[in-house]
C-alpha cells in the first residue's frame, strides 16, 4: 500500500510538471532576443521632446541596461513634467511597435536587434504622436561637385574618399579619422561639399564632430558624382548651409551665448568654437580637449560651462569632461 501511494505521488508530480511545461513552452517560444530593430528614439513629452537616437547608440555600446533620467541624455526638454523615452522599432516581418519607458524605469536593450553594435536608427522614423514606422525618403536634389576637408588656409580634396564612404554609409560622424588626414593640426576643421541643385550651386559645411547625412544629395550611394565640373579652392563659394549668418536670422534658434572649458580656477573661452558646431539649431559634441582646441589644466578633470538660448529662453548647462553635450 505504501509503495503504491508513493508511486502514485510521483506519477502525479510528473504529470503536473509536464502540464506546466506545455503551458510555458509556447510563451517561451514566442520570445526572441533582439527581435526588434530600433528606428528612432525620442525623449520628453508629447509637447516638448528631443531626438536622442545618437545618444542612445552611445549608451547602448556601454551598457545593455540603464536607469532612465534627465542625466542620461543630458537634457530636460520639459521641466517640471514626467518624461518618457519612446523607442520606435520594427520587427523582421515589418511589424511596427513603440516601446515606452518613464523616468526612473530601467531600459533593457536585450530585446533590440544589434543593440550594442549601434547598427540601427538610420531610417527616419516618425514624430511623437504619429504612427511609428518608416518614412518615405526622397532622394536629395543636390548633386555633389567637389568636397574639401580642412581650414581656409590648409585643406585637401577628399571627393574620392567621400565617394567611398557614401557607398558604405548614408550617415557618418566627421573627424580626422574619416579621411585619414589632419591637414591643419591644432585647429578645428570642416568638410565643405560643393553641390549643384535646381536653384544653382550651394556649399554645405560640416564641422568636426557633426554628422554628415547624404540623404539630401542625389545619387549619394551610387557614387556617380564628383567626376568633374568643379576644381576650385576653399573660398570660391560662400557657405549657405550651417553658416552663422544664416542661423542668426532665426531669432528663436539655438544660440551659444557663453561657453567656458576648464576648472574652477583655470578655464578658456570657447564660445566661438562651440557656436561653429551648431547645425540646424542642434548641437551634439563630446566634451574634451579637442573640442576646446587645447588642455587648459593638465592632469585635472575639466568641465564645460555653457549658457545658451532657444526660443527666447536663456538656459545653462554644466557637463563633465568625457561626457556628451546635447542641445537643446
Secondary structure by P-SEA (a helix, b strand, c coil): caaaaaaaaaaaaaaaaaaaaaaaaaaaaacccccccccccccccccccccaaaaaaaaaacccccccccccccccccccbbbbbbbbbccccbbbbbbbbcccbbbbcccccccccccccccccccccccccccccccccccccccccccccccccaaaaaaaaaacccccccccccccccccccbbbbbbbbbcccccbbbbbbcccbbbbccccccccccccccccccccccccccccccaaaaaaccccccccbbbbccccbbbbaaaaaaaaccccbbbbccccccccccccccbbbbbbbbbccccccbbbbbcccbbbbcc
